[in-house]
Amino acid sequence: MILERLKLETRPHHDRIEEVGFSTKIMSGQLTLDEYKLLVINNYRIHKLVEETLEQNPQVKNLEGLEFDSRKKTAALAKDLEVLGLNPADYPTNDISLDLSDFHNAMGTYYVLEGSTLGGSVIARQLAKNEAIAAATGNEFNFYGCYGDMVGPRWKAFQQVLLNVATDTTAEDKMVAGAAATFDAMTQMFIQSRGLAN
């Protein structure tokens, strides 16, 4: 089943982005303001690329049950950048390597982005406890609070969409590959922006 495959087969890729994407520091309250800025910048860049690309793909945009427009998060991330005194126009997406031309690959990418909302409320609470970040943002976390109390229902609805489009093994393989590639692209973004060695 596609949901189990996505979770199990992309776990090493997911673990790597957690490692370089500040997860431990967020939960321990040790995230610096500069690190939070990087977190918002990188999320903005990947969401902008994916949403603008898929906006041009009617197979995704008009997919039954997806509600594409209501799942967009670029505007929320742009607001978070502006709250931090950063200009969204300063952060291009043309250096991100991600192939969204295949429908099922793209749905794997979408799985990663939608999955990132699951811990949003927990992350927002942790960030609000961080004095430096709370002071800089006024506890305004537009991205991490984007679905409010609808996170669970929205995730369940999205899972049903995934089940509907996973029509055969080839489709599932492409979705898993797309999700893994997205985790890897995000990992590379953090490695480069943090100046880490691969």
RODO-2510 file (C-alpha; in nm, 4 decimals, decimal comma):
residues 198
     n   res          X          Y          Z
     1     m     0,0000     0,0000     0,0000
     2     i     0,1350     0,3403    -0,1003
     3     l     0,1074     0,5083     0,2411
     4     e     0,3211     0,2408     0,4076
     5     r     0,5686     0,2413     0,1195
     6     l     0,6106     0,6180     0,1325
     7     k     0,6717     0,6128     0,5069
     8     l     0,9065     0,3132     0,5150
     9     e     1,1009     0,3537     0,1917
    10     t     1,1712     0,7244     0,2362
    11     r     1,2635     0,7014     0,6052
    12     p     1,6430     0,7320     0,5526
    13     h     1,5839     1,0404     0,3350
    14     h     1,3448     1,1848     0,5938
    15     d     1,5918     1,1181     0,8759
    16     r     1,8660     1,3040     0,6885
    17     i     1,6612     1,6215     0,6425
    18     e     1,5640     1,6048     1,0105
    19     e     1,9340     1,5849     1,0933
    20     v     2,0400     1,8907     0,8903
    21     g     1,7123     2,0857     0,9175
    22     f     1,7391     2,1815     1,2861
    23     s     1,4759     1,9396     1,4235
    24     t     1,6704     1,8612     1,7407
    25     k     1,7488     2,2267     1,8057
    26     i     1,3847     2,3268     1,7579
    27     m     1,2610     2,0704     2,0079
    28     s     1,5367     2,1444     2,2614
    29     g     1,4762     2,5196     2,2459
    30     q     1,8291     2,5863     2,1196
    31     l     1,7450     2,7151     1,7710
    32     t     1,9045     3,0549     1,7044
    33     l     1,7275     3,3383     1,5259
    34     d     1,9620     3,3026     1,2266
    35     e     1,8818     2,9308     1,2091
    36     y     1,5096     3,0058     1,2198
    37     k     1,5586     3,2486     0,9316
    38     l     1,7299     2,9722     0,7308
    39     l     1,4425     2,7379     0,8128
    40     v     1,1871     2,9849     0,6767
    41     i     1,3998     3,0741     0,3724
    42     n     1,4511     2,7110     0,2695
    43     n     1,0859     2,6202     0,3217
    44     y     0,9838     2,9266     0,1214
    45     r     1,2112     2,8337    -0,1686
    46     i     1,0985     2,4703    -0,1980
    47     h     0,7279     2,5534    -0,1608
    48     k     0,7503     2,8377    -0,4132
    49     l     0,9201     2,6150    -0,6707
    50     v     0,6755     2,3275    -0,6269
    51     e     0,3595     2,5373    -0,6090
    52     e     0,4467     2,7550    -0,9094
    53     t     0,5436     2,4499    -1,1161
    54     l     0,2372     2,2441    -1,0252
    55     e     0,0101     2,5444    -1,0803
    56     q     0,0883     2,4897    -1,4507
    57     n     0,0031     2,1178    -1,4335
    58     p    -0,3751     2,0724    -1,4692
    59     q    -0,3489     1,7036    -1,3798
    60     v    -0,2325     1,8039    -1,0305
    61     k    -0,4057     2,1400    -0,9948
    62     n    -0,7489     1,9996    -1,0816
    63     l    -0,7064     1,6649    -0,9062
    64     e    -1,0298     1,5613    -0,7372
    65     g    -1,0121     1,5930    -0,3588
    66     l    -0,6770     1,7738    -0,3535
    67     e    -0,8069     2,1315    -0,3212
    68     f    -0,4775     2,2580    -0,4622
    69     d    -0,5268     2,6306    -0,4015
    70     s    -0,6189     2,5858    -0,0360
    71     r    -0,2985     2,3871     0,0237
    72     k    -0,0614     2,6585    -0,0990
    73     k     0,1836     2,7763     0,1644
    74     t     0,4137     3,0145    -0,0248
    75     a     0,2134     3,3207     0,0835
    76     a     0,2300     3,2155     0,4503
    77     l     0,6062     3,1672     0,4218
    78     a     0,6455     3,5040     0,2471
    79     k     0,4665     3,6642     0,5441
    80     d     0,7047     3,4871     0,7824
    81     l     1,0002     3,6249     0,5849
    82     e     0,8563     3,9760     0,5983
    83     v     0,7990     3,9479     0,9752
    84     l     1,1725     3,8747     0,9990
    85     g     1,2549     4,1790     0,7848
    86     l     1,3505     3,9644     0,4853
    87     n     1,2424     4,0196     0,1252
    88     p     1,0975     3,7074    -0,0443
    89     a     1,2303     3,8313    -0,3804
    90     d     1,5855     3,7776    -0,2525
    91     y     1,5441     3,3990    -0,2465
    92     p     1,5391     3,2390    -0,5936
    93     t     1,4437     2,8800    -0,6683
    94     n     1,6314     2,8224    -0,9949
    95     d     1,9174     2,6347    -0,8260
    96     i     1,6920     2,3651    -0,6764
    97     s     1,7146     2,0376    -0,8658
    98     l     1,3736     1,8703    -0,8627
    99     d     1,1913     1,7067    -1,1545
   100     l     0,8171     1,7683    -1,1304
   101     s     0,7298     1,6811    -1,4906
   102     d     0,5849     1,3365    -1,4103
   103     f     0,2462     1,3335    -1,2363
   104     h     0,3237     1,0522    -0,9917
   105     n     0,6698     1,1895    -0,9103
   106     a     0,5026     1,5230    -0,8380
   107     m     0,2546     1,3564    -0,6028
   108     g     0,5493     1,2096    -0,4133
   109     t     0,6869     1,5610    -0,3780
   110     y     0,3481     1,6809    -0,2583
   111     y     0,3524     1,4068     0,0073
   112     v     0,6699     1,5564     0,1547
   113     l     0,5345     1,9117     0,1614
   114     e     0,1985     1,8143     0,3085
   115     g     0,3691     1,5894     0,5620
   116     s     0,5690     1,8884     0,6839
   117     t     0,2468     2,0424     0,8198
   118     l     0,1853     1,7541     1,0604
   119     g     0,4161     1,8815     1,3328
   120     g     0,3472     2,2470     1,2627
   121     s     0,1532     2,3262     1,5782
   122     v     0,4114     2,1494     1,7957
   123     i     0,6940     2,3387     1,6254
   124     a     0,5093     2,6703     1,6632
   125     r     0,4710     2,6065     2,0375
   126     q     0,8422     2,5294     2,0689
   127     l     0,9386     2,8408     1,8730
   128     a     0,7102     3,0551     2,0910
   129     k     0,9079     2,9399     2,3977
   130     n     1,2340     3,0538     2,2357
   131     e     1,2885     3,4093     2,3628
   132     a     1,4974     3,5365     2,0707
   133     i     1,2604     3,3977     1,8080
   134     a     0,9471     3,5040     1,9964
   135     a     1,0834     3,8587     2,0267
   136     a     1,1723     3,8789     1,6562
   137     t     0,8422     3,7371     1,5323
   138     g     0,5898     3,8459     1,7932
   139     n     0,4980     3,4761     1,7971
   140     e     0,3625     3,5050     1,4427
   141     f     0,4235     3,1720     1,2700
   142     n     0,2121     3,1753     0,9542
   143     f     0,3612     2,8628     0,7949
   144     y     0,3639     2,6434     1,1036
   145     g     0,0064     2,7392     1,1859
   146     c    -0,1230     2,7296     0,8284
   147     y    -0,3951     2,4666     0,8822
   148     g    -0,4831     2,5526     1,2419
   149     d    -0,6938     2,2780     1,3980
   150     m    -0,7613     2,1226     1,0559
   151     v    -0,4187     1,9555     1,0282
   152     g    -0,5562     1,6060     1,0978
   153     p    -0,8569     1,6210     0,8631
   154     r    -0,6513     1,7816     0,5858
   155     w    -0,3849     1,5102     0,6151
   156     k    -0,6483     1,2348     0,6027
   157     a    -0,8037     1,3907     0,2920
   158     f    -0,4614     1,4108     0,1300
   159     q    -0,3866     1,0473     0,2136
   160     q    -0,7078     0,9505     0,0336
   161     v    -0,5914     1,1425    -0,2744
   162     l    -0,2639     0,9468    -0,2656
   163     l    -0,4542     0,6185    -0,2431
   164     n    -0,6701     0,7211    -0,5389
   165     v    -0,3746     0,7982    -0,7677
   166     a    -0,1585     0,4996    -0,6679
   167     t    -0,3168     0,2901    -0,9407
   168     d    -0,0396     0,0325    -0,9882
   169     t     0,3155    -0,0577    -0,8841
   170     t     0,4711     0,1737    -1,1427
   171     a     0,2701     0,4671    -1,0076
   172     e     0,3716     0,3780    -0,6514
   173     d     0,7383     0,3463    -0,7501
   174     k     0,7317     0,6938    -0,9042
   175     m     0,5613     0,8438    -0,5992
   176     v     0,8219     0,6930    -0,3672
   177     a     1,1031     0,8130    -0,5949
   178     g     0,9524     1,1631    -0,6066
   179     a     0,9248     1,1806    -0,2285
   180     a     1,2823     1,0571    -0,1781
   181     a     1,4139     1,3080    -0,4336
   182     t     1,2299     1,5893    -0,2555
   183     f     1,3731     1,4996     0,0842
   184     d     1,7174     1,4870    -0,0806
   185     a     1,6710     1,8250    -0,2524
   186     m     1,5716     1,9807     0,0793
   187     t     1,8705     1,8208     0,2498
   188     q     2,1012     1,9723    -0,0137
   189     m     1,9420     2,3142     0,0397
   190     f     2,0189     2,2988     0,4110
   191     i     2,3696     2,1617     0,3565
   192     q     2,4495     2,4449     0,1158
   193     s     2,2843     2,7221     0,3159
   194     r     2,4538     2,6067     0,6369
   195     g     2,7910     2,5593     0,4690
   196     l     2,8065     2,1947     0,5748
   197     a     3,0110     1,9231     0,4076
   198     n     2,8053     1,6583     0,2245
***
